[in-house]
Amino acid sequence: MPQSSTMNFLHTLSTVLFIVSFHPFTRAKPDTYIIHMDPSAMPKAFSSHHSWYFSMLSSISDTSEAASASSTVTSKHLYTYTHSINGFSATLTLSELESLKKSFGYLSFTRDRPLTVHTTHTSQFLGLNSVSGAWTAPNYGEDVIIGIVDSGIWPESESYSDEGMAQVPTRWKGKCESGTNFNSSFCNKKLIGARFYNKGLLSSHPKLTIPMNSPRDINGHGTHTSSIAAGNSAKGASYFGYASGTANGMAPRAHIAMYKVVWRYGTYTSDVLAAIDQAIQDGVDILSLSLGLSVDNNVLDDDPIAVATFAAMEKGIFIAASAGNDGPLYWSLVNGAPWMLTVAAGSIDREFDGILTLGNGVQITFESLYPGNFSRNQMPLIVMDECASLEELRQVRNNIIVCKDHLSISDQVENAESAMVSAAVFISNYSYLSELHTRSSFPAAFIGLDDGQTVIDYIKQNSDPRGRFQFRKTSIGTKPAPKADAYSSRGPFLSCPNVLKPDILAPGSLVLASWSPVSEVTKVGSHPLFSKFNLLSGTSMAAPHAAGVAALVKKAHPDWSPAAIRSAIMTTANPFDNNLSPIKDVSNFNQPASPLDIGAGHINPIKALDPGLVYDATPEDYMKLLCAMNYTSKKIRMFTKLSHDCMNRSLDLNYPTFIAFFNDDGLSTSADKFEQEFQRTVTNVGKEGMAYTAKVTGMDGIKVMVEPPKLVFKQKYEKQSYKLRLEGPKLLKKDVIFGALSWRDDAGKYMVTSPIMATTITSHTVTHS
């Protein structure tokens, strides 16, 4: 396929696989803003920051309405933030905003922007079971609280049964809020908190009426993500016969707290901030975020979610966030703040198929999620070439029509659907298809050129060619798996390229999980279908997998920092598929995936519980990074209440990955060299008396030196430091060269692995080479 056609198709694919997206109405004036304040500047005359902010709003109000000052301020004020960021959100005119900027203690503002959500066999695929590994009693994630910021929850789902659950932790300060078709009685020992936030949405759309103004989920996305992270066992789960079995969350005994911010009409930053602020106050241990700003708006100090999650990290809360669904382009990743675990999405070892049996007995298997019943009787096969004429299609609609790929597949599917054909075969040269096609509303086979030629030859050679369909076939153990899927956003992270992102690959494609039974999942013909379970794809699905695994690690090591938990997950990740070959990149013709696609590799919860060594980091370390990125003291005060003079600064964060930019200035020759040195410190979390030896793999054409090459730990929790040095030509052979550093202990129990990457790509480089 020509490169331009390939990229157009990939762009279409990534758009299709945004499982849920919202298109807000035109924004009216005045506008909603998030105001960052310096809390130390509050005058002593005020008893709280809330009263201080109200006083400021009263002093700058330019309303001409005949209303009291207090009612005017109340109508302008949306939220006061005290735990995530320091500040508030309010509806202001431009003149009011300019007046506010002159107020003592003002730091900055951001416009309230819309966000997008990045939309159970997976637990078995990850090696979790009740006999061995991470689900060996007593660790099912008991007593760990996972906060989910999403579209709400369907509490009647079996995934939220509290059978086998421990009591609600006494440290928990949250609650279940009442609203439309929801009250506190829906909560239990599994679902221990449920809140909802929509002041930002209503501020942007004041005439909007919300039909389900409560934590109840009528969308399905929040029910899906929360049950992936910590759903209890749900027997008899399936998608109309596909993927039948028992659905389990990653941490089935962890508690769930839902913070509803995603609404049918939009998702706004001010509401998400309020949810994170409350989650910190309530006492969650893990935060799972399957939403984010657009790539164009992803600057750390202008991203309130990045600022808010910094505060969560300071409180010891682990954050797992979706990388976004704008892949496979470089620099498309979001949620890349170095204090988060940024999660990419991959496939699992399961396929959903249909079978086309030709009259001569030849069978062709194809991917399908068609849910309807279909006659197994043979039907005539008729070639209709590009399937462009609706009139011609209607004349033969009681047959199996065969469409060749001259138009776009989407146009052909739409034409066949409009003509109400009984069944169809679509022949395409695309090496992979979007979920939109495999989830067709009528019986259809999407096949490649080789299988397509088999069908065409059979039709030409027979006077009465016929075929029949079979559906609802699930295959387990397919190889190779996992693969990095095309929609998953790729690194580097534009706002912080010196930290390699994404961090990890987790299951994200066609994941079965619980669903809101009032939200349509698909159609057969014109008839909508509903289900208690749904198969969805997206990094939205990958992030809660990682959040659940983090809960398992948190239960095993309750005193570990978020950075230590992240390190355990990353350094034990598997870079190989179930063929024991490097994980492949679907979008790059199944070439080996790079760390920009999959981070450290595929998440491995069993090994993450006992990593041997960890790379830890403190809030102070992140401050040094921000200082080295030339953040001013004023901007740094947005992230932390702690003062920081930036006397110490370093772009070399103690992170379990390495990335070097061999940037060519355009004047380099083949003789010009590039060198970069990294320093890392590891903590022994294994037993005392451990010794590790360094081994480097890959890095074609680049010399890698590790000093010292051996680390000896006499005590548990002892720290040792080392340096890694890269030397190579400025003119690299390829845009991306990668390998790995592994620290192996002498007894052969541990292999602590970190990806190494050297690249010449810039923010103007968007495609794979």
C-alpha positions in Angstrom: 0.0 0.0 0.0 1.4 3.5 -0.7 2.6 5.3 2.4 0.1 8.1 2.0 -2.8 5.6 1.8 -1.4 3.7 4.8 -1.2 6.7 7.0 -4.7 7.8 5.9 -6.0 4.4 6.9 -4.1 4.5 10.2 -5.6 7.9 10.9 -9.1 6.6 10.3 -8.4 3.6 12.5 -7.2 5.6 15.4 -10.2 7.8 15.1 -12.6 4.8 15.0 -11.0 3.2 18.1 -11.6 6.2 20.3 -14.3 4.1 22.0 -16.1 7.0 23.5 -15.6 10.6 22.4 -17.6 13.8 23.1 -18.2 16.8 21.0 -19.0 19.7 23.2 -21.4 22.4 22.1 -20.0 25.9 21.1 -18.7 27.6 24.2 -20.6 30.7 25.4 -19.1 33.7 27.1 -18.3 34.2 30.0 -15.9 31.3 30.1 -14.9 28.8 32.8 -11.3 29.0 34.2 -9.2 27.0 36.6 -7.2 29.4 38.8 -3.9 28.4 40.4 -3.2 30.2 43.7 -0.2 30.3 46.1 -1.8 29.0 49.4 1.0 30.6 51.5 -0.2 34.1 50.3 -3.6 33.8 52.0 -4.1 36.8 54.4 -4.5 35.9 58.0 -7.9 37.6 58.1 -9.4 34.6 56.3 -10.2 31.3 58.1 -9.9 29.2 54.9 -8.8 29.3 51.3 -12.4 28.9 50.3 -13.4 32.1 52.0 -10.4 33.9 50.6 -11.3 32.8 47.0 -14.9 34.0 47.6 -13.7 37.4 48.7 -11.6 37.7 45.6 -14.5 36.8 43.3 -16.7 39.3 45.0 -14.1 42.1 44.6 -13.6 41.5 40.9 -17.2 40.9 39.9 -18.4 43.2 37.1 -22.0 41.8 36.9 -24.7 44.4 36.4 -27.5 42.2 37.6 -29.5 43.3 40.6 -28.4 40.5 42.8 -26.6 40.3 46.1 -22.8 40.0 46.0 -22.9 36.6 47.7 -25.4 35.1 45.2 -23.3 36.5 42.3 -20.1 34.9 43.7 -21.9 31.6 44.3 -23.1 31.5 40.7 -19.6 32.2 39.5 -17.8 29.8 41.8 -17.7 26.1 40.8 -15.1 24.3 42.9 -12.5 25.0 45.5 -9.5 22.7 45.2 -7.4 22.0 48.3 -5.8 18.5 47.9 -5.0 18.2 44.2 -4.2 21.8 43.1 -4.3 25.0 45.1 -7.0 27.2 43.7 -10.5 27.2 42.4 -12.6 27.1 39.2 -15.1 29.9 38.3 -17.0 31.4 35.4 -15.5 34.7 34.5 -15.6 37.4 31.9 -12.3 38.4 30.3 -12.3 41.6 32.3 -12.9 39.7 35.6 -10.0 37.3 34.7 -7.7 40.3 34.0 -8.6 41.8 37.4 -8.0 38.4 39.1 -4.5 38.2 37.6 -3.6 41.3 39.7 -4.7 39.7 43.0 -2.1 38.8 45.6 -1.3 35.1 45.5 -2.4 34.5 41.9 -0.1 32.1 40.0 -1.7 31.2 36.7 -4.9 30.1 35.0 -6.0 27.4 32.5 -9.2 27.4 30.5 -11.6 24.6 31.4 -11.1 22.3 28.5 -12.9 19.2 27.4 -11.3 15.8 27.7 -11.7 12.5 25.8 -12.0 9.0 27.3 -9.6 6.5 25.7 -11.8 3.9 24.8 -11.8 -11.9 31.1 -9.7 -14.0 30.0 -7.1 -11.2 30.4 -6.5 -12.2 34.0 -5.5 -15.7 32.9 -3.4 -14.4 30.0 -1.5 -12.3 32.5 -0.8 -15.4 34.6 -3.2 -14.8 37.4 -5.2 -17.7 38.9 -6.3 -18.9 42.3 -3.8 -21.8 42.4 -0.4 -20.1 42.0 1.1 -16.7 41.5 -0.4 -13.3 42.4 -3.8 -14.7 43.4 -2.3 -17.1 46.0 -4.0 -16.2 49.3 -3.9 -13.8 51.0 -3.2 -11.4 48.2 -6.2 -10.6 46.0 -5.7 -6.9 46.6 -7.5 -7.0 49.9 -7.9 -3.6 51.7 -6.5 -1.6 48.8 -8.8 1.1 47.5 -8.9 1.9 43.8 -10.4 5.2 42.7 -11.8 5.2 39.2 -12.5 8.6 37.5 -14.9 7.8 34.7 -18.6 7.6 33.6 -20.1 6.1 36.8 -21.0 2.6 37.7 -23.9 0.1 37.4 -24.0 -1.2 41.0 -26.3 -4.1 40.3 -23.6 -5.8 38.2 -22.3 -9.1 39.6 -18.8 -7.6 39.4 -19.7 -5.4 42.4 -20.9 -8.2 44.6 -19.2 -8.0 48.0 -19.1 -11.7 48.5 -15.8 -12.6 50.0 -14.9 -9.0 50.6 -13.2 -7.7 53.8 -14.7 -4.9 55.8 -14.4 -1.3 54.5 -11.0 0.0 55.7 -11.4 2.3 58.8 -9.2 4.9 57.1 -11.8 5.4 54.4 -13.4 8.9 54.4 -15.5 8.6 51.3 -19.2 8.1 50.8 -21.9 7.2 48.3 -23.9 10.2 47.1 -27.5 10.0 46.3 -29.0 11.1 43.0 -31.2 9.9 40.2 -31.9 6.2 40.6 -29.0 5.9 43.0 -28.7 6.0 46.8 -26.2 4.8 49.5 -27.9 1.4 49.7 -26.3 0.5 46.4 -22.8 0.6 48.0 -21.4 -2.3 49.9 -18.0 -3.7 50.9 -16.9 -3.8 47.3 -18.3 -0.5 46.0 -17.4 1.7 49.0 -17.7 5.2 47.3 -19.6 6.8 44.5 -19.7 10.5 43.7 -20.5 12.6 40.7 -19.3 16.0 39.3 -20.8 18.1 36.5 -20.6 21.8 37.6 -18.0 22.4 34.8 -20.2 20.7 32.2 -23.3 22.8 33.3 -21.3 26.0 33.4 -20.4 25.5 29.7 -23.9 24.4 28.9 -26.3 26.1 31.3 -29.4 25.0 29.6 -28.5 21.4 29.6 -30.7 18.9 31.5 -28.9 15.8 32.8 -31.3 12.8 32.8 -29.1 10.6 35.1 -27.8 13.1 37.6 -26.1 10.6 39.9 -23.2 8.1 40.0 -25.2 5.6 38.0 -23.6 4.7 34.7 -25.8 4.8 31.6 -22.8 5.0 29.3 -21.0 1.8 30.2 -17.4 3.0 30.1 -16.9 3.4 33.8 -18.6 0.1 34.6 -16.2 -1.5 32.1 -13.0 0.0 33.4 -13.8 -0.4 37.1 -14.7 -4.1 36.7 -11.4 -4.6 34.8 -9.4 -3.1 37.7 -11.1 -4.8 40.7 -14.3 -6.5 39.6 -15.4 -9.5 41.7 -16.0 -12.9 39.9 -18.8 -12.7 37.4 -19.9 -16.1 36.2 -21.5 -16.6 32.8 -19.9 -13.6 31.2 -19.9 -13.3 27.4 -20.6 -11.1 24.5 -23.5 -12.9 22.8 -21.7 -16.2 23.1 -18.2 -14.8 22.4 -15.6 -15.0 25.2 -17.7 -17.1 27.4 -16.5 -17.7 31.0 -16.0 -16.0 34.3 -14.9 -12.3 34.3 -12.5 -11.3 37.0 -10.8 -8.0 37.8 -7.1 -7.8 38.3 -7.5 -7.3 42.0 -10.8 -9.0 42.8 -10.8 -8.2 46.5 -9.8 -4.6 46.3 -12.4 -1.9 47.1 -13.7 0.4 44.4 -14.6 4.1 44.6 -16.2 5.7 41.5 -16.0 9.4 40.7 -18.3 10.1 37.8 -17.1 12.9 35.5 -17.8 11.6 32.0 -21.2 12.6 30.7 -23.0 12.1 27.4 -22.5 15.7 26.6 -18.9 16.2 27.6 -16.1 15.8 30.1 -14.5 18.9 31.6 -11.2 19.5 33.4 -12.8 21.3 36.3 -15.0 18.3 37.1 -12.1 15.9 36.8 -10.0 18.1 39.1 -12.8 18.1 41.7 -13.0 14.3 41.5 -9.2 13.8 42.0 -9.3 16.4 44.8 -12.0 14.5 46.6 -10.3 11.1 45.9 -7.2 12.3 47.6 -9.2 13.5 50.6 -11.3 10.2 50.7 -8.1 8.1 51.0 -7.8 6.1 47.8 -4.5 4.1 47.3 -4.7 3.8 43.5 -6.1 6.2 40.9 -7.1 4.8 37.5 -7.5 7.4 34.7 -8.8 6.4 31.3 -9.2 10.0 29.9 -7.0 12.9 29.0 -6.5 16.2 27.1 -5.7 16.3 23.5 -2.0 16.0 22.4 -2.0 19.7 21.4 -3.0 20.7 24.9 -0.6 18.4 26.8 1.9 20.7 28.5 2.7 19.8 32.1 2.2 23.1 33.8 -0.9 23.7 31.6 -2.4 20.3 32.3 -4.4 20.4 35.5 -4.5 16.6 35.6 -0.7 16.4 35.6 -0.6 19.0 38.5 -3.3 17.2 40.4 -1.7 13.8 40.1 1.5 15.3 41.4 -0.3 16.1 44.6 -1.7 12.6 44.7 1.7 11.1 44.3 3.0 13.3 47.1 0.3 11.6 49.3 1.5 8.2 48.3 -1.2 7.5 45.7 -0.2 5.4 42.7 -1.6 6.7 39.3 -2.2 4.6 36.3 -3.2 6.5 33.2 -4.1 5.7 29.6 -1.5 6.7 26.9 -4.3 7.8 24.5 -5.7 6.4 21.2 -3.9 8.6 18.7 -1.4 6.0 17.5 0.6 4.9 15.7 2.2 8.3 15.2 5.2 9.3 17.2 4.7 12.0 19.8 1.0 11.2 20.1 1.1 10.1 23.7 -0.8 11.9 26.5 -0.7 11.5 30.3 3.1 11.3 30.2 3.9 13.0 33.4 6.9 11.1 35.0 5.0 10.6 38.3 2.3 8.5 36.5 2.4 5.0 35.0 1.6 5.6 31.4 -0.1 2.6 29.9 -0.1 1.5 26.2 -2.5 -1.1 24.8 -1.9 -4.4 23.2 -3.8 -7.5 22.1 -4.3 -10.8 24.0 -4.1 -14.4 22.9 -7.8 -14.6 22.0 -9.6 -14.2 18.7 -13.3 -14.0 17.7 -14.1 -15.6 14.4 -16.6 -16.5 11.9 -16.2 -19.2 9.2 -17.2 -19.0 5.5 -17.6 -22.4 4.0 -17.7 -22.5 0.2 -19.7 -25.1 -1.7 -16.6 -27.1 -2.4 -15.9 -27.5 1.3 -13.1 -25.0 1.6 -13.3 -23.0 4.9 -12.1 -19.4 5.4 -11.8 -18.1 8.9 -12.2 -14.4 9.5 -12.4 -12.1 12.5 -16.0 -11.3 13.5 -18.1 -10.2 16.4 -21.5 -10.5 14.6 -23.9 -11.3 17.4 -27.0 -12.4 15.5 -28.4 -15.8 14.6 -27.8 -16.7 11.0 -29.0 -19.7 8.9 -26.4 -22.3 8.2 -28.0 -23.0 4.9 -26.0 -22.4 1.8 -26.7 -19.2 -0.2 -25.7 -18.1 -3.7 -22.4 -16.1 -3.9 -22.4 -13.1 -6.3 -19.5 -10.8 -7.1 -20.5 -7.2 -7.2 -17.0 -5.7 -7.6 -16.8 -2.4 -5.7 -20.4 -2.5 -4.4 -21.0 1.1 -5.3 -24.6 0.9 -6.7 -27.4 0.7 -4.1 -29.9 -0.2 -6.8 -27.8 -3.2 -8.0 -27.2 -4.3 -4.4 -30.9 -4.2 -3.6 -31.7 -6.5 -6.6 -29.4 -9.2 -5.2 -29.7 -8.6 -1.5 -31.0 -12.1 -0.7 -27.6 -13.5 -1.7 -24.1 -13.4 -0.2 -22.6 -10.5 -2.1 -18.8 -10.2 -2.7 -17.2 -6.7 -2.7 -13.7 -6.0 -3.9 -11.7 -3.2 -2.4 -11.9 -0.4 -4.9 -13.9 1.9 -2.6 -13.1 2.3 1.0 -14.4 -0.6 3.1 -16.5 1.8 5.2 -18.3 3.0 2.1 -18.9 -0.6 0.9 -20.2 -1.6 4.4 -22.5 1.4 4.5 -23.9 0.6 1.0 -24.5 -3.0 1.9 -26.2 -2.0 5.1 -28.4 0.5 3.2 -29.4 -2.0 0.6 -30.3 -4.5 3.5 -28.3 -7.3 2.0 -28.5 -10.7 3.7 -24.8 -11.2 4.0 -21.5 -10.0 2.4 -17.9 -10.8 1.9 -15.5 -7.8 1.8 -12.1 -8.4 0.2 -9.4 -5.9 1.2 -5.6 -5.5 1.1 -5.5 -4.0 4.6 -3.4 -6.2 6.9 -5.7 -5.3 9.8 -9.2 -4.0 10.2 -10.9 -1.8 12.8 -13.3 -3.1 15.4 -16.0 -1.2 13.6 -15.9 -3.7 10.7 -15.7 -6.9 12.7 -18.7 -5.7 14.7 -20.9 -5.4 11.7 -24.7 -5.2 12.0 -25.3 -7.9 9.4 -23.4 -11.2 8.6 -20.2 -10.2 6.9 -16.7 -11.6 6.3 -13.7 -9.3 6.0 -10.9 -11.2 4.4 -7.5 -10.5 2.8 -6.4 -10.7 -0.8 -5.3 -14.3 -0.7 -8.5 -15.6 0.8 -10.4 -13.3 -1.4 -8.8 -14.8 -4.5 -9.8 -18.2 -3.3 -13.5 -17.0 -3.2 -13.3 -15.3 -6.6 -11.7 -18.4 -8.2 -14.4 -20.7 -6.7 -17.1 -18.4 -8.0 -15.6 -18.3 -11.5 -15.2 -22.1 -11.7 -18.7 -23.0 -10.6 -22.0 -22.4 -12.3 -23.9 -22.3 -9.0 -21.4 -21.0 -6.4 -22.7 -21.1 -2.8 -21.5 -20.5 0.7 -22.6 -20.5 4.3 -21.6 -18.6 7.4 -21.0 -19.7 11.0 -20.4 -17.2 13.9 -19.6 -17.0 17.6 -16.3 -18.9 17.5 -13.8 -18.0 20.2 -10.2 -19.2 20.0 -7.9 -19.2 23.0 -4.1 -19.4 22.9 -3.6 -17.7 19.6 -0.1 -16.7 18.6 1.7 -14.4 18.5 0.4 -12.4 21.4 0.5 -9.8 22.7 1.0 -7.3 19.9 1.2 -3.5 20.1 -2.0 -2.3 18.6 -2.2 0.5 16.0 -4.5 2.8 17.9 -2.3 3.0 21.1 -0.5 6.3 21.3 3.3 6.3 20.9 6.0 8.2 22.7 8.0 10.3 23.2 5.9 12.6 25.5 6.2 16.0 24.0 6.3 17.9 27.3 8.9 15.7 28.9 10.9 13.8 26.3 13.8 13.0 28.6 11.7 10.4 30.4 10.9 7.5 28.1 7.2 6.9 27.6 5.0 4.9 27.6 5.9 2.8 30.6 4.2 -0.5 30.1 2.0 -2.5 27.7 -1.3 -4.0 29.1 -4.3 -5.7 27.5 -6.4 -3.2 25.7 -7.9 -4.8 22.6 -11.4 -6.5 22.7 -11.4 -6.8 26.5 -14.5 -8.4 28.0 -15.9 -6.7 31.1 -19.1 -5.6 32.8 -21.3 -3.0 31.1 -24.3 -0.8 31.7 -27.3 -2.9 30.5 -29.1 0.3 29.3 -26.3 1.3 27.0 -26.5 -0.1 23.4 -23.6 -2.4 22.5 -24.3 -3.1 18.9 -27.1 -3.6 16.3 -28.4 -6.4 14.2 -30.0 -4.7 11.2 -31.8 -1.7 12.7 -32.4 -3.4 16.1 -30.2 -2.2 19.0 -28.8 -4.9 21.3 -28.0 -4.6 25.0 -25.8 -6.7 27.3 -24.5 -6.9 30.8 -21.0 -7.4 29.3 -19.2 -5.8 26.4 -16.0 -6.2 24.4 -14.1 -2.8 24.1 -10.7 -1.7 22.8 -8.6 1.2 23.8 -5.9 2.4 26.2 -9.0 3.0 28.4 -9.0 -0.7 29.0 -5.2 -1.0 29.5 -4.9 1.5 32.3 -7.3 -0.3 34.8 -5.4 -3.5 34.1 -2.2 -1.8 35.4 -4.1 -0.1 38.3 -5.3 -3.6 39.4 -1.8 -5.0 39.2 -0.5 -2.0 41.2 -3.1 -2.9 43.9 -1.6 -6.4 44.1 1.9 -4.9 44.6 0.5 -2.4 47.1 -1.0 -5.1 49.1 2.2 -7.1 49.1 4.3 -4.0 49.9 2.1 -1.4 51.6 5.1 0.8 52.5 6.4 1.2 49.0 6.2 4.6 47.3 4.4 5.0 44.0 7.7 5.1 42.2 8.8 1.8 43.7 5.5 0.2 42.6 6.0 1.6 39.1 9.5 0.3 39.0 8.4 -3.2 40.1 5.9 -3.3 37.3 8.3 -2.0 34.7 11.5 -3.9 35.4 9.6 -7.2 35.5 7.7 -6.6 32.3 8.0 -9.1 29.5 9.4 -7.8 26.1 8.6 -11.2 24.4 5.3 -12.6 23.1 4.0 -16.2 23.6 6.3 -17.3 20.7 9.2 -16.1 22.8 10.0 -13.6 20.1 10.1 -9.8 20.6 6.6 -8.2 20.8 5.5 -7.1 17.3 4.0 -3.7 16.2 0.9 -4.3 14.2 1.1 -0.8 12.6 4.7 -1.4 11.4 4.2 -4.6 9.4 4.7 -6.8 12.5 8.3 -5.6 13.0 9.6 -5.7 16.6 8.0 -3.0 18.7 10.2 -0.4 20.2 10.0 1.1 23.7 8.1 4.0 22.2 5.3 1.5 21.4 5.4 -0.7 24.5 7.6 0.9 27.1 9.4 -1.8 29.1 7.2 -4.6 27.7 4.0 -6.5 28.6 2.9 -6.3 32.3 3.7 -9.4 34.4 1.8 -9.2 37.7 3.3 -12.3 39.2 6.9 -11.1 38.8 6.0 -7.6 39.8 5.3 -8.8 43.3 9.0 -9.7 43.8 11.2 -7.5 41.6 14.5 -7.9 43.4 15.6 -4.2 42.9 13.6 -1.0 42.5 14.3 2.4 41.2 12.8 4.8 43.7 12.1 8.5 43.3 10.8 11.2 45.7 8.8 14.4 45.1 12.1 16.2 45.4 13.5 14.3 42.5 10.7 15.4 40.3 11.2 19.0 41.4 14.9 18.7 40.2 13.6 17.5 36.8 11.1 20.4 36.5 13.9 22.8 37.5 16.1 21.4 34.8 13.2 21.8 32.3 13.5 25.6 33.1 10.3 25.8 35.1 10.2 29.0 37.2 9.7 28.9 40.9 6.2 30.4 40.3 5.3 27.5 38.0 6.8 24.9 40.4 4.6 26.3 43.2 1.6 25.1 41.1 2.8 21.5 41.6 3.7 21.6 45.3 3.3 23.5 48.5 6.9 23.0 49.2 9.3 25.9 48.3 12.0 25.1 45.9 15.0 27.3 44.9 16.1 25.1 42.0 19.7 25.0 43.3 19.8 21.3 42.3 18.5 20.4 38.9 18.8 17.3 36.7 17.1 15.9 33.6 18.4 12.5 34.7 15.5 11.3 36.8 16.1 8.0 38.7 13.8 6.2 36.3 13.9 2.5 35.2 14.4 3.4 31.5 17.0 5.3 29.4 16.4 7.5 26.3 19.0 9.5 24.4 18.3 11.9 21.6 21.2 11.7 19.1 20.0 15.0 17.5 21.8 15.7 14.2 22.4 19.5 13.7 22.5 19.0 9.9 26.2 19.6 9.8 27.3 16.2 11.3 29.6 13.8 9.4 29.9 10.0 9.8 32.9 10.7 12.0 31.1 12.9 14.6 30.3 11.2 17.9 27.6 11.5 20.5 28.0 10.6 24.1 25.5 10.6 27.0 25.8 9.4 30.6 23.0 8.4 33.0 23.2 7.7 36.7 20.8 5.4 38.5 20.3 4.2 42.1 18.7 0.9 42.9 17.3 -0.3 46.2 17.6 -4.0 47.2 14.1 -5.2 48.1 15.1 -8.8 48.0 17.0 -10.6 50.8 20.3 -9.6 52.2 23.6 -10.8 50.6 22.5 -10.3 47.0 24.9 -9.7 44.0 23.8 -8.6 40.5 25.8 -8.5 37.3 24.9 -6.2 34.3 24.2 -7.5 30.9 23.4 -5.3 27.8 21.5 -6.6 24.8 20.7 -4.9 21.5 21.8 -1.3 20.7 23.2 -2.0 17.2 26.1 0.3 16.4 26.1 2.0 19.9 28.6 1.2 22.6 27.1 0.8 26.0 29.2 0.8 29.2 28.0 0.1 32.7 30.1 1.1 35.7 30.4 -0.7 38.0 29.3 -3.9 36.2 28.5 -5.7 39.4 26.4 -4.5 42.4 26.7 -6.2 45.8 24.1 -5.7 48.5 24.9 -6.8 52.0 21.5 -5.7 53.5 17.9 -5.5 52.5 16.9 -1.9 51.5 20.5 -1.1 50.8 21.1 1.3 47.9 23.7 1.1 45.2 24.4 3.5 42.3 25.8 2.9 38.8 26.4 4.8 35.6 25.4 3.9 32.1 27.2 5.5 29.2 26.2 5.6 25.5 28.7 6.3 22.7 27.9 6.3 19.1 27.8 8.3 15.8 25.6 11.3 15.6 24.3 9.9 12.3 22.5 6.8 13.4 21.7 3.9 11.0 18.0 4.1 11.9 15.7 6.6 13.6 15.2 4.4 16.6 17.8 1.9 18.0 16.9 0.1 21.2 18.1 -2.6 23.6 18.0 -3.3 27.3 20.1 -3.4 30.4 19.4 -6.4 32.7 20.8 -6.8 36.2 20.9 -10.6 36.9 21.4 -11.9 40.4 24.0 -14.7 40.9 21.4 -17.2 42.0 19.4 -16.7 38.8 16.2 -15.7 40.6 15.9 -12.1 39.4 16.4 -10.2 36.1 15.8 -6.5 36.6 15.4 -5.1 33.1 15.3 -1.5 31.7 14.9 -0.6 28.1 17.5 1.6 26.5 16.7 3.8 23.4 18.7 6.1 21.2 16.8 8.1 18.6 17.1 10.9 16.2 13.3 11.5 15.9 12.1 15.0 16.6 8.7 16.4 17.3 8.4 16.8 13.5 8.9 13.1 13.0 5.5 11.4 13.2 5.7 8.1 11.3 7.6 4.9 11.8 10.7 4.6 9.6 
